[in-house]
Amino acid sequence: MKERIENSWPGIDFCKHVLFVFSVPAEFNEIIKTKMRKCIYDAGLIRSLGTLNLQFTTEPEAASVYCINKIKELKMEAGVTYLVVDCGGGTVDLTVRKLLNDDRIAETTERTGGFCGGTYIDDEFLKFLEKKAGKSAVKIFKEKHYDQVNYMVHKFFCPEIKIPFSGKENDFKIIEFDIEKKCPALIQYINDPERDQLENDEWIIDLDFATVKSFFDPVIEKIIKLITLQLSNCSDCSLMFLVGGFSQSKYLQHRIKEEFVDKVKISIPPNPAAAILRGACLYGIDMKTVATRVLKWSYGVLVSEVWQAGDPISRKDSNGRIDKFSLLASKGTEVDVEKEFSAEVSPVFPNQTSILVQFYYTSEHNSTYCDEPHVRSLGSFIVSGLPIVNSGLDRRVLLTLRFASMESTVATAKSLHNGDVYHTAFSTLSDNGHLFPYRNQTVAAFHIIFVLDRSGSMNSHDQQPTSGTPFCNNRLGAAFEATDKFIKTRINSTQGQNTNIDDIYSIILFESSTEILFENQIITDIDFVQDKLKGKVTKGGTNFRKAVREVDRVIDKHFNSFRLNVIIFLSDGQDRLPENELTNICQKNKEKGSPLYFNTIHFGSTGGDVLRQMANIAQNYHDTSSNSTQCQYTRTPDTISLINSFTNVANSLLLYKSV
């Protein structure tokens, strides 16, 4: 396709001038869509992950756009509410839309769906084959001869049985399934007693009416329940469209008409399988066709309030305040594409010149706190340059969140004191709903997690920080200095390259237990880390397992597949290998498409075998041969080599190109 377009229009910039619209099932979560975006990027169809030349629409939404012209053909006018039932291969998606003036559509209820598409009929057929030929025989056949399985299903079962089956017994004739012709490789794996029976039947299985009907009924019953539920939530729906490949099934059409013909008018386009494709094209030509959508998530912002009696005492901070979730928009709400949701925040301190704005989302309708299990980080940015002269705390900032399209959400902050406006665009929800910024970055962004041993042995004075630092004069102080220099190196290097980096940082101290100094922190003040590390002392024993578990928790809570997770794990001692914990975190993040970059550093001249094994375990979970960043183990005998190791890692991150 790319070659054909470039040959047909010489001089065209494919990645600049071509808009891609991919339709996805409504049940696809954000993890899947993010992986699709990454695959499309890897295929060379887009130049950057954040480009707006790649848009997604749900299959029912695309079908809804396609149905606009069909509504006109039915001589129905603006104001009609219609249900689109998209029966695909894997999923069935349903959405209720209303036709507005100027050929625009509004989503009126939250879309629903289920895994009950046409391929589940195929699965029922294969289960039937297992009963006739033996479960183990069919299993081996699928593993070793998938080409014959594919031929049997798509060249025999679908065209000869699934699509034409009408559900009317008078029209049905028994179908002979000849194993020797349709799947000969299966025969060698069939054992007694099934083999004796099939040999007596000359390897022919009769498919009678009741058998074929049994393939359909469990799946179609699920579809009927989904339709019933949607219609019960929309009393003014007067029209139903059946689209998607499985909608070609005569029996499915018959059952749906039988069930709902007295409730709504039912329309099936001549080529229902092409409705989504055509609708996606129409959506790409005019994305303003979709006037409203129903939110899948609730959105909010973190606010700092004065702690009140009745608030949990454990959440009261040293300034007598408490962080809470402030709702901006609730799930299930029908919103105009350009509608803004707003809230006001103010500085906490009179001399505060910047505010870190942190957005969150949840699957619930509301939340109290931002660290509840169902709440996830959405995105953040800093509002800086707030005036302080004679202003006190009366320097309110208006925050707004606007859902510009399915692939673009805009966050804005406006100072109500001086009118200054700050904004950032987020181009899509990534894994678990996180937003990533719409920028064409050439340097990757990272979540850098320092995991620092503060056990009793780190109190040794054989190594100390260099002169002029505010840290304690022991190994722990040297580790703090190296951490501080790492972050300053990273900030100064990215500023020197004039790049726009969204790094976040977390620091975990560990001994027999763990302490979080801060997590998911954007750092712009180079003295911030020093202030956090000052006064921290050594104590306790060494527990690698608890440290790795805390890393797992922090990554899970703030996961964003467009920030690479870099762990710097430092210790001067030994502990048992946290193999299970490390394997779990590495496997989980590999499955998310974001393997960890796990660096272990032994601070001392001897030992470190366990730390070496930890780096090797993490490296086994991904191949980073194409990038400069590797999981690695380093031994640093003194403070200078420790600082050099930290700054070398910081500099190496600049060589990792954004993907």
C-alpha positions in Angstrom: 0.0 0.0 0.0 2.8 2.4 1.0 4.7 1.7 -2.2 1.6 2.0 -4.4 0.7 5.4 -2.9 4.2 6.7 -3.3 4.4 5.5 -6.9 1.0 7.0 -7.8 1.7 10.4 -6.3 5.5 11.1 -6.8 6.9 13.4 -4.1 4.3 12.6 -1.5 5.5 12.3 2.1 3.7 9.2 3.2 4.0 9.7 6.9 3.0 13.4 6.6 0.2 13.3 4.1 -1.5 10.0 4.8 -4.1 9.7 7.6 -4.6 6.2 9.0 -7.9 5.3 10.7 -7.8 2.0 12.5 -11.1 0.5 13.8 -10.9 -1.6 16.9 -13.5 -3.6 18.9 -15.2 -1.6 21.7 -14.0 -4.3 24.1 -10.3 -3.6 23.3 -8.7 -2.0 26.3 -6.0 0.7 26.1 -3.2 -1.8 26.5 -4.1 -3.5 23.2 -4.5 -0.1 21.4 -1.1 1.0 22.6 0.5 -2.2 21.3 -1.3 -1.7 18.0 0.2 1.8 17.8 3.6 0.5 18.5 3.2 -2.2 15.8 2.1 0.4 13.3 5.1 2.5 14.2 7.4 -0.5 13.8 5.9 -1.2 10.4 7.1 2.2 9.2 3.6 3.6 8.6 4.0 6.5 11.1 7.0 8.5 11.9 6.4 9.0 15.7 4.2 7.3 18.3 2.4 10.6 19.1 1.4 11.5 15.6 -2.2 12.6 15.0 -1.9 11.0 11.6 -2.9 7.8 13.3 -6.5 7.7 14.7 -8.5 5.0 16.3 -12.2 4.6 16.2 -14.3 1.8 17.7 -15.9 -0.6 15.2 -19.4 0.3 16.4 -18.6 4.0 16.1 -17.3 3.5 12.5 -20.5 1.4 11.7 -22.6 4.2 13.2 -21.0 6.7 10.8 -21.7 4.4 7.9 -25.3 4.0 8.9 -26.0 7.7 8.5 -26.6 7.2 4.8 -28.7 4.1 5.4 -30.9 6.1 7.7 -31.6 8.6 4.9 -32.4 5.7 2.5 -35.0 4.6 5.1 -36.4 8.1 4.9 -35.9 8.7 8.6 -34.9 12.2 9.9 -32.6 13.8 12.4 -33.5 12.9 16.0 -33.8 9.2 15.4 -32.1 7.0 17.9 -30.6 3.8 16.6 -28.7 0.8 17.9 -25.7 -0.6 16.0 -24.9 -4.3 16.6 -21.5 -5.1 15.2 -21.1 -8.9 15.1 -17.5 -9.5 14.2 -15.3 -12.5 14.4 -14.1 -12.3 18.0 -16.4 -9.7 19.6 -19.9 -8.3 19.4 -20.0 -4.5 20.0 -23.1 -2.5 20.6 -23.6 1.3 20.7 -26.7 3.5 20.7 -26.4 6.7 18.7 -28.7 9.6 17.8 -28.7 11.3 14.5 -28.3 15.1 14.9 -28.6 17.9 12.4 -25.9 18.3 9.8 -25.3 14.6 9.7 -23.6 14.4 13.1 -24.1 11.7 15.6 -24.2 11.6 19.4 -23.5 8.6 21.6 -26.3 8.3 24.2 -25.4 5.3 26.3 -22.2 3.7 27.3 -21.2 1.2 24.7 -21.2 -2.5 25.6 -19.9 -5.7 24.1 -18.8 -9.2 24.6 -16.6 -12.0 23.3 -19.3 -13.9 21.4 -18.4 -13.3 17.7 -18.4 -15.7 14.8 -15.2 -17.5 15.7 -16.9 -18.9 18.8 -19.2 -20.9 16.4 -16.0 -22.3 14.9 -14.8 -23.2 18.4 -18.0 -25.1 19.0 -17.5 -27.1 15.8 -13.9 -28.0 16.9 -15.2 -29.1 20.3 -17.7 -31.4 18.4 -14.7 -32.8 16.4 -12.9 -33.5 19.7 -15.8 -35.6 20.8 -15.7 -37.6 17.6 -11.9 -37.9 17.1 -10.6 -37.6 20.7 -9.5 -34.4 22.5 -5.8 -35.3 22.5 -5.8 -36.1 18.7 -7.4 -32.7 17.8 -5.0 -30.9 20.1 -1.9 -32.4 18.4 -3.5 -31.8 15.0 -4.0 -28.1 15.8 -0.4 -27.8 17.0 1.3 -29.5 14.1 -1.1 -28.9 11.2 -2.7 -25.5 11.7 -2.8 -25.0 7.9 -5.3 -27.9 7.6 -7.2 -26.6 10.6 -7.5 -23.2 8.9 -8.6 -24.8 5.6 -11.1 -27.0 7.3 -12.7 -24.1 9.2 -12.5 -21.3 6.5 -12.9 -23.3 3.3 -15.5 -25.9 4.5 -17.2 -25.0 7.8 -17.8 -21.3 7.3 -19.0 -21.2 3.6 -20.8 -24.5 3.7 -22.3 -24.5 7.1 -22.0 -21.4 9.3 -23.1 -18.7 6.8 -25.9 -20.5 5.0 -27.4 -22.3 8.1 -30.9 -20.7 8.5 -32.1 -22.5 11.6 -35.1 -24.0 9.6 -35.1 -27.7 9.8 -37.2 -28.1 6.6 -34.4 -26.5 4.6 -31.6 -28.5 6.1 -29.9 -31.5 4.7 -27.5 -33.7 6.6 -23.9 -32.7 5.8 -21.2 -35.3 5.4 -17.8 -34.3 6.9 -15.2 -36.4 5.2 -12.0 -36.5 7.4 -9.9 -38.0 4.7 -10.6 -35.1 2.4 -11.0 -32.2 4.8 -8.3 -32.9 7.4 -6.3 -36.1 6.4 -3.4 -35.3 8.8 -5.8 -35.8 11.8 -6.2 -39.5 11.2 -2.7 -40.5 12.4 -3.4 -39.1 15.8 -6.7 -40.8 16.4 -6.7 -43.7 18.8 -9.3 -46.3 20.0 -12.1 -46.3 20.7 -12.8 -43.3 18.4 -10.6 -44.8 15.7 -12.7 -48.0 15.5 -15.9 -46.1 15.2 -14.6 -43.7 12.5 -13.1 -46.6 10.5 -16.5 -48.3 10.6 -18.0 -45.0 9.4 -15.4 -44.8 6.6 -14.0 -41.6 8.2 -17.2 -39.7 7.6 -19.0 -37.7 10.3 -22.7 -36.8 9.8 -23.7 -33.3 10.8 -27.4 -33.2 11.4 -29.7 -30.3 12.1 -29.6 -30.5 15.9 -25.8 -30.8 16.0 -25.3 -27.7 13.8 -27.9 -25.7 15.7 -26.0 -26.6 18.9 -22.9 -24.8 17.6 -24.9 -21.5 17.3 -27.3 -21.4 20.2 -24.9 -20.7 23.1 -23.3 -17.9 21.2 -26.5 -16.3 19.8 -28.1 -16.4 23.3 -25.3 -14.2 24.6 -25.8 -11.7 21.7 -29.5 -11.5 22.3 -28.8 -10.8 26.0 -26.5 -7.9 25.0 -29.1 -6.4 22.7 -31.8 -6.7 25.3 -29.7 -4.9 27.9 -28.9 -2.0 25.5 -32.5 -1.6 24.5 -33.6 -1.6 28.1 -31.3 1.4 28.7 -32.7 3.3 25.7 -36.5 3.4 25.5 -36.6 5.7 22.5 -34.5 3.5 20.2 -36.5 2.8 17.0 -34.0 1.2 14.6 -31.4 -1.5 14.8 -28.5 -2.1 12.3 -26.8 -5.5 12.1 -23.3 -5.1 10.7 -20.0 -7.1 10.8 -18.9 -10.3 9.2 -21.0 -12.6 11.5 -24.1 -10.6 10.6 -24.1 -12.5 7.3 -25.3 -15.6 9.2 -28.8 -16.4 8.1 -29.6 -18.1 11.5 -28.3 -15.1 13.5 -30.4 -12.7 11.3 -33.5 -15.0 11.9 -33.0 -15.2 15.7 -32.6 -11.5 16.1 -35.6 -10.7 13.9 -37.7 -13.2 15.7 -36.7 -11.7 19.1 -36.9 -8.0 18.4 -39.0 -7.4 15.3 -41.9 -6.1 17.4 -39.6 -3.7 19.3 -37.5 -2.0 16.7 -37.1 -1.8 12.9 -34.2 -4.0 11.9 -31.9 -3.2 8.9 -29.1 -5.3 7.5 -26.9 -3.6 4.9 -26.3 -5.6 1.7 -22.6 -6.1 2.6 -22.6 -6.0 6.5 -18.9 -7.1 6.6 -17.8 -3.9 4.8 -19.8 -1.4 7.0 -16.9 -0.9 9.5 -14.3 -0.3 6.8 -16.5 2.2 5.0 -17.5 4.0 8.2 -13.9 4.3 9.3 -13.0 6.0 6.0 -16.0 8.4 6.4 -14.9 9.1 9.9 -11.4 10.0 8.7 -12.7 12.4 6.1 -14.8 14.3 8.8 -14.0 13.4 12.4 -16.5 16.1 13.5 -19.2 13.7 12.5 -19.0 12.3 16.0 -20.5 15.1 18.2 -20.6 13.4 21.6 -19.1 10.3 23.3 -19.9 8.6 26.6 -16.9 8.5 28.9 -15.5 5.1 29.8 -13.5 6.5 32.8 -14.0 9.1 35.6 -11.3 11.8 35.6 -10.0 13.9 38.4 -7.1 16.0 39.7 -5.1 15.8 42.9 -5.8 18.6 45.3 -4.2 19.5 48.6 -6.9 20.4 51.3 -6.6 21.4 54.9 -6.9 18.2 57.0 -10.3 18.1 58.9 -11.6 16.1 61.8 -12.9 12.8 60.4 -10.1 12.6 57.8 -7.7 9.6 58.3 -4.9 10.8 60.7 -2.5 8.6 58.7 -3.0 10.8 55.7 -2.3 14.1 57.5 1.1 15.5 56.2 3.6 17.6 58.1 1.9 20.8 56.9 -1.5 19.8 58.3 -3.0 19.0 54.8 -4.3 16.0 53.0 -4.2 15.0 49.3 -7.5 14.1 47.8 -9.1 13.2 44.4 -11.2 16.0 43.0 -13.6 14.8 40.3 -13.6 16.6 37.0 -15.8 14.2 34.9 -17.7 11.0 35.7 -17.8 7.8 33.7 -21.0 7.2 31.8 -21.4 11.0 31.1 -22.3 12.0 27.5 -19.9 14.8 26.6 -19.5 17.1 23.6 -16.2 16.4 21.9 -15.0 19.9 22.8 -16.6 20.2 26.2 -14.3 21.3 29.0 -14.4 20.0 32.6 -12.9 22.4 35.2 -11.6 22.8 38.7 -9.6 25.4 40.6 -6.4 24.9 42.6 -4.2 27.3 44.6 -0.7 27.3 46.0 -0.3 25.8 49.4 2.5 28.2 50.5 2.8 32.0 50.1 6.2 31.8 48.4 5.3 28.9 46.1 6.0 29.8 42.4 4.9 26.5 40.7 2.3 23.9 41.0 2.6 20.2 39.9 -0.8 19.4 38.3 -1.5 15.7 38.5 -4.5 14.1 36.6 -5.9 10.7 37.5 -8.6 8.4 36.2 -10.6 5.6 37.7 -13.1 2.9 36.6 -15.4 4.0 39.4 -17.8 6.9 39.3 -15.7 8.8 41.9 -12.9 8.4 44.4 -11.7 10.0 47.6 -8.0 9.5 47.3 -5.6 9.2 44.4 -3.8 6.1 45.7 -6.9 3.9 45.9 -6.5 0.5 44.1 -8.8 1.5 41.2 -7.2 4.9 40.6 -4.4 5.3 38.1 -2.1 8.2 37.2 -3.2 9.9 34.0 -0.6 12.5 33.3 1.0 15.6 34.8 2.7 18.9 34.1 4.1 21.8 36.0 2.5 25.3 36.1 5.5 27.6 36.8 6.1 31.3 37.2 3.3 32.1 39.5 3.6 35.7 40.9 4.3 36.0 44.6 4.5 39.8 45.2 1.7 40.7 47.6 -0.3 37.8 46.4 -0.2 35.3 49.2 -2.3 32.2 48.5 -4.9 34.1 46.4 -3.3 32.9 43.1 -5.9 30.5 41.8 -5.3 28.3 38.8 -8.2 27.1 36.6 -7.6 23.5 35.4 -9.6 22.1 32.5 -9.7 18.8 30.7 -11.1 18.6 27.2 -11.7 15.4 25.2 -10.9 16.7 21.7 -11.2 13.3 20.0 -10.9 9.6 20.8 -7.1 10.1 20.3 -6.5 13.6 21.8 -7.2 14.9 25.3 -6.1 18.5 26.1 -5.2 19.6 29.6 -5.1 23.4 30.3 -4.1 25.5 33.3 -4.9 29.2 33.4 -3.7 31.5 36.1 -6.7 33.6 37.3 -4.3 36.1 38.8 -2.5 37.2 35.6 -4.2 35.3 32.8 -1.2 33.2 31.8 -2.2 30.0 30.1 -0.3 26.7 30.3 -1.4 23.6 28.3 -0.3 20.2 27.1 -1.9 17.8 24.7 -2.1 14.1 25.3 -2.7 12.0 22.3 -3.9 8.7 23.5 -4.6 6.5 26.5 -1.9 3.9 26.9 -1.6 0.8 29.0 -4.3 0.8 31.7 -5.6 4.2 30.5 -2.5 6.3 31.0 -2.0 9.3 28.8 1.2 10.0 26.9 2.1 13.5 25.7 1.7 14.4 22.1 5.3 15.2 21.2 7.7 14.1 18.5 10.4 13.3 21.0 13.8 12.1 19.7 15.0 11.2 23.2 13.0 8.7 25.3 11.4 9.6 28.6 12.0 7.4 31.7 10.7 6.5 35.1 13.9 6.2 37.0 13.7 4.4 40.3 16.6 4.5 42.7 16.6 1.6 45.2 19.2 2.4 47.8 20.5 0.2 50.7 20.4 2.1 54.0 21.2 -1.0 56.2 23.6 -0.8 59.1 26.6 -1.7 57.0 26.1 1.5 54.9 27.2 3.4 58.0 30.8 2.4 57.4 33.1 5.4 57.0 35.5 3.7 54.6 33.7 5.6 51.8 32.3 9.1 52.2 30.8 11.7 49.9 33.1 14.3 48.5 33.6 17.6 50.4 30.9 20.3 50.2 27.9 18.0 50.2 25.2 18.0 52.9 25.0 14.2 53.3 26.2 12.0 56.1 29.9 11.0 56.1 29.5 7.3 55.3 28.7 5.0 52.5 25.0 6.0 52.5 26.1 9.7 52.1 28.2 8.6 49.1 25.2 6.8 47.6 23.1 9.9 48.1 25.7 12.1 46.4 25.8 9.7 43.4 22.0 9.8 43.2 22.0 13.6 43.3 24.6 13.9 40.6 22.7 11.4 38.4 19.6 13.5 38.4 21.4 16.7 37.9 23.3 15.1 35.0 20.1 14.0 33.4 18.4 17.4 33.8 21.4 19.3 32.5 22.0 17.0 29.6 18.4 17.1 28.3 18.2 20.8 28.7 21.5 21.1 26.8 20.0 19.1 23.9 16.9 21.4 23.9 14.7 18.4 24.3 11.3 18.2 26.1 11.7 15.2 28.5 9.0 13.9 30.8 11.2 11.9 33.2 9.7 11.0 36.5 11.7 9.8 39.5 11.1 7.7 42.6 13.5 6.9 45.5 13.1 3.8 47.7 15.3 3.3 50.7 15.5 -0.3 52.0 16.8 -2.3 55.0 14.7 -4.8 56.9 11.8 -2.7 55.6 11.3 0.0 53.0 10.7 3.7 52.9 9.5 5.8 49.9 11.1 9.2 49.9 9.0 10.2 46.9 7.5 8.5 43.8 6.3 9.6 40.4 8.0 12.9 40.9 8.8 15.4 38.1 12.0 17.3 39.1 12.9 20.7 37.8 14.6 22.1 40.9 18.1 20.7 41.0 18.2 21.1 44.8 15.0 19.1 45.3 16.8 15.8 45.8 19.4 17.1 48.3 16.6 18.4 50.4 14.8 15.0 50.4 18.0 13.0 51.2 19.4 15.2 54.0 19.0 13.7 57.5 18.3 10.2 56.4 20.4 7.7 58.4 21.3 4.0 58.3 19.5 1.3 60.2 18.4 -2.3 60.1 19.4 -5.3 58.1 19.2 -6.1 54.3 16.1 -7.4 52.6 16.3 -7.5 48.8 12.9 -9.2 48.4 11.0 -6.4 50.1 12.9 -3.9 48.0 11.9 -5.6 44.8 8.3 -5.9 45.9 8.2 -2.1 46.5 9.7 -1.5 43.0 6.8 -3.7 41.6 4.2 -1.6 43.5 5.6 1.7 42.3 5.8 0.6 38.7 2.3 -0.8 38.8 0.8 2.3 40.3 2.4 4.7 37.8 2.9 2.5 34.8 3.1 4.2 31.4 4.3 2.2 28.5 5.8 5.3 26.9 8.2 5.8 29.8 10.9 3.2 30.1 11.4 1.9 33.6 15.0 2.1 34.7 15.9 0.7 38.1 19.2 1.5 39.8 19.5 -1.0 42.7 22.5 -0.3 45.0 23.7 -2.3 48.0 27.0 -2.9 49.8 25.9 -6.3 51.2 24.3 -9.6 50.3 20.9 -11.2 50.8 19.1 -14.2 49.4 18.4 -13.9 45.7 14.8 -12.5 45.3 14.3 -14.8 42.3 10.5 -15.2 42.5 9.9 -11.5 43.1 12.3 -10.4 40.3 11.0 -13.0 37.8 7.4 -11.8 38.5 8.1 -8.1 37.9 10.2 -8.8 34.8 7.7 -11.1 33.3 4.7 -8.8 34.0 6.4 -5.8 32.4 7.6 -7.8 29.4 4.0 -8.8 28.8 3.0 -5.2 28.9 5.6 -4.5 26.2 7.9 -2.5 28.5 10.7 -4.7 29.8 12.7 -3.3 32.7 16.2 -1.9 32.5 17.6 -3.2 35.8 21.0 -1.9 36.9 22.6 -3.4 40.0 25.5 -1.7 41.7 27.6 -3.3 44.4 29.3 -0.6 46.5 32.5 -2.4 47.7 35.6 -4.2 46.6 34.3 -7.8 47.2 31.0 -9.7 47.0 28.0 -8.8 44.8 27.2 -12.2 43.3 23.5 -11.9 44.1 23.4 -8.4 42.5 25.1 -9.8 39.4 22.5 -12.6 39.2 19.6 -10.1 39.5 20.9 -8.1 36.5 21.3 -11.3 34.5 17.7 -12.4 35.3 16.3 -9.0 34.2 18.4 -9.1 31.0 17.0 -12.5 30.0 13.5 -10.9 29.6 14.4 -8.8 26.7 16.9 -8.2 23.9 18.2 -4.7 23.9 20.9 -5.4 21.3 19.5 -2.5 19.1 19.8 0.0 21.9 22.6 1.3 24.1 20.7 0.6 27.3 21.3 -2.8 28.9 20.5 -4.5 32.2 24.0 -4.6 33.9 25.9 -5.2 37.0 28.7 -2.9 38.2 31.1 -3.1 41.1 32.3 0.2 42.5 35.0 0.1 45.1 35.0 3.8 46.1 33.0 7.0 46.0 34.5 8.3 42.7 33.8 5.1 40.8 30.3 5.1 42.3 29.6 8.6 41.0 31.1 7.8 37.6 28.9 4.7 37.3 25.8 6.7 38.1 26.6 9.5 35.7 27.5 7.0 33.0 24.1 5.4 33.2 22.5 8.9 33.1 24.4 9.8 30.0 23.7 6.4 28.3 20.0 7.1 28.5 20.4 10.0 26.1 21.4 7.4 23.5 18.2 5.5 23.8 15.9 6.7 21.0 12.2 7.0 21.6 10.2 4.2 20.0 
